[in-house]
Amino acid sequence: CKTIVLATPPRSDGSIAPEVLYVADKIQATCIVCAGGAQAVGAMAYGTQSVPKVDKIVGPGNQYVTAAKMLVQNEVDALVSIDMPAGPSEVLVYAEGVANDKADWLAMDLLSQAEHDTVAQAIFVTPSEPLLKKVAQEIEKALVDLPKADIAKAAIANRGALILVKDRAEGIEVINRIAPEHLELSVDDPEAMVKDVRHAGAIFMGRYTPEAIGDYCAGPNHVLPTSGTARFSSPLGVYDFQKKSSIIYCSEQGSQTLAKTADILAVEENLDAHARSARYRIK
């Protein structure tokens, strides 16, 4: 990509966070847009006097960012591609065989997504009723002093769920039906369980791999499909910044075979110019 446009909301004094400037320098950004949200998506999709029009927009955001991305990809005037719907944030935590004294870990993993947005999704799935009840208690306890408790409470009320399943097999059915953005497998044998997971953006294996590590430093890109689109979308990757062209090159001899086939099929479709175009190549 010869032109890289980075959009970031400015701080209250209008400046850009030094951490963001550092990253912009590392990626050799061409332009920094001091805006976020749907307005940044619009500026990059259509172009302005100061913002160059781009060919592709990638990155996560809230429901307004996601809606804006979905809109501009279908606009003739924009003619822009997007990576995927990536927001609001979601997590599904599956746990079994976890001692109750670790329920606070699981509760905080759920709240780490709930504090993002009032429409973030946090779902806990387990075949253990005592653990489910303990996690619910730990969520209530943690909300007492969580700085963003109001946001987290609203998210839990809007889109949170505690789901009791009869066994692991039913738990996997729930996982694949929801197709979560983030999936935590808090089990003793995540390698065995992950083989049956068909739909998830990023999968965090075992008890010592919280989703928060993935947010910041685990390694893979953390722009992930949401709203069930993990059924057919992959995390943002290098392939999103590549495109391919088909290259077709017939020799004179090879054209004899293919042109005859094309001629027959074109006649069946009543496309006479197609048929003649192929037929002219036949000796």
Secondary structure by P-SEA (a helix, b strand, c coil): ccbbbbbbbbcccccccaaaaaaaaaaccccccccccaaaaaaaaccccccccccbbbbbbcaaaaaaaaaaaaccccccccccccccbbbbbbbccccccaaaaaaaaaaaaaaccccbbbbbbcccaaaaaaaaaaaaaaaccccaaaaaaaaaacccbbbbbccaaaaaaaaaaacccbbbbccccccccccccccccccccccccccccccccccccccccccccccccccccccccbbbbbbbbbcaaaaaaaaaaaaaaaaaacaaaaaaaaaaacc
